[in-house]
Amino acid sequence: MILCNFFFCISLILFLITIGNLFIHFVFLLIPQPVLPLLNHTIKKKGEQGTLKKKGIRDHN
């Protein structure tokens, strides 16, 4: 009985993690375009400008 509950909890946690990942990707798809340069700017401040340039996201000012 305890073992069944343990496996149920693990599957539930994995399920929630998957749903969370899908939700995060969906939210990123819904971000309007003017926000992207702002994200680019903040990432440049942190000194990680190489990552965005590789992905092809450019600053449109």
N, C-alpha and C positions, 0 to 999 in steps of 0.2 A: 504493500500500500504506500509506504513512504517513498519507495523507489519510483513508483508510477508518478507520484506528485513531483518528484525531483525532475524526471524527464519532461513532464508537462511544463514546469517552470522554465526549463532550458529552451524548449521549443517556443514558448510564449515570448521570451526575451529575444530570441533570434528573429521571430516574426516582427516584433516591435522595432528592432534595429533595421530590418529591411524596409518596413514602412517609413521609418524616419529618413533613411537614405533617399528613397523615392520622393518623399515630400520635399527634402532639401533641393534635389535636382529640379523638381517642378517649380519651386520658388525662384531658383536661379534663372529658369527659362522665362518666368513672368517679370523679371526685373526690367523696367523700361530702359531704353538705350541711353538717355542722358546720365544714368547712374554709372555707367561703365567708365567714363573718363574720371569720375570722382574716385572710384575704386582703384583705377590705375594710378591716380595721384597719391592716394594713401599708401599703396604698395611701394611706389617709388620712394616715398619718405622713409620707409623701413629698409630700403636698400635691396629690394628683391625685384628690380625692374626686369631682370633677365627672364623670369618665368612668363610674364605677360607678353613680352616681345616674341617669345618662341611660339606662343599660342596664336599670334597674329592679331591680338586685340590692341588697337592703336588709339591714341588720344586724339579726339576730334574737338579741338577748341576753336 
